[in-house]
């Protein structure tokens, strides 16, 4: 029971990596709040996982995030783990910067980056009152290498890495560790809906060229999040961990 007596919020946990993390956290004894904008996915996750509470949340909306934190405190009186997992990739809308609409740019930044800011802004005070804890941010291979055809997405993921480092320095002395997982080529609905049909970027081919020669699973990333949420990672702070099968170190030709 590696997360026994811990309270965790996981954003975007209705499916994919977030849902796999909710499963792992519950299995290890955590009380989990699923913050999900999709009502159907959230209700389904709540029904499948005993002890999980679904709170419908648009994590890019300040009022929603404040209500999420207030609900968490009302239910459990504490917050020990904040997993900022919610992200979006807008297939056929995201692209190179000269072709991007301002609306697409703003939407991707709101969901992928503003959500991290808002959840940290309103979640950290409760975490401090709870005696500290662990924040886990979600980056991407796009955080650490150039990927064509998704400049808005890439910008948000690079910023998430930088924000992770700043938060780790600012709040480490208050007992809050902040780390970032950078997944790549994980078998999720978002990857399936990504720009696989972009003639300039065959993502399936690209990710299968990783040294491990395969796509990853949501459960593999969730296990890493579980480690970062637990006291086993008590001396990790500001770490940027690539869960990518090695693709970001592989030569590209």
Secondary structure by P-SEA (a helix, b strand, c coil): cccccbbbbbccccccaaaaaaaaaaaaccbbbbbcccaaaaaaaaaacccbbbbbcccccaaaaaaaaaaaaaacccccbbbccbbbbbcccccccccccaaaaaaaaaaccaaaaaaaaaaaaaaaaacbbbbbbbbcccccccccccaaaaaaaaaaaaaaaaaaaacccccbbbbbbbbccccccccccccccccccaaaaaaacccccccccaaaaaaaaaaaacccccccccccccccccccccccc
